[in-house]
Amino acid sequence: MNSGDIVTLAVLVTAILTTGGVLILRPVTKRLGGLLEVMTQHKLKQANTDPYDLVRIRESLASIDGRLCTIEERQDFAEALISSGDTRLLSIQAAQAAQERN
């Protein structure tokens, strides 16, 4: 056997192993790819339609909206008292607020 025969034999063995590997592993990798795709789609669908998160977000927004409305009402009331110029009402309100805090 000379060196030309060894090179030819190595190329032939490499080609046979590569072809056999592709023929054997291609169906396995296609199924694995399909499985990964289905799992990814399932996770994305579950993340987009998770009702618990949506309910929790809606409840938080409703709570924030209620608190904001309360703050707006208090601000409007305070501005009305300040614009009326009656300092006696302001001092009574301030005293009541201080008592409520204590």
Buried (B, 14 or more C-beta within 10 A) or exposed (E): EEEEEEEEEEEEEEEEEEEEEEEEEEEEEEEEEEEEEEEEEEEEEEEEEEEEEEEEEEEEEEEEEEEEEEEEEEEEEEEEBEEEEEEEEBEEEEEEEEEEEE
